[in-house]
Amino acid sequence: MAQKKRGDQPPVPQRPEQYLNSAQLRTLHQMENFGWELKFIRRPLFQEPVAVMVDPSGKICGVLEESGELNRDSDIVIRD
């Protein structure tokens, strides 16, 4: 079985606020009111974390930009 790229890290850390700025946290909480959820936070070495949210259907995803904007037109690739 292939080893997961993230190792033993969970897709969403226990304290996501450690990885998100205040604008991202505001958008996260606003979108949660509409059923969106934080799917994962990519935490690549030597790069900024990338937070990804999905809509209630699980079909639409978006990246939480540093500005707090939810970018649904990102080129993020999600594995199954």
ABEGO torsion letter per residue (X at the ends): XBBBAAEABBABBABAAAABBAAAAAAAAAAAAAGBBBABBBBBBGBBBBBBBBBAAGABBBBBBAAGBBBAABABBBBX
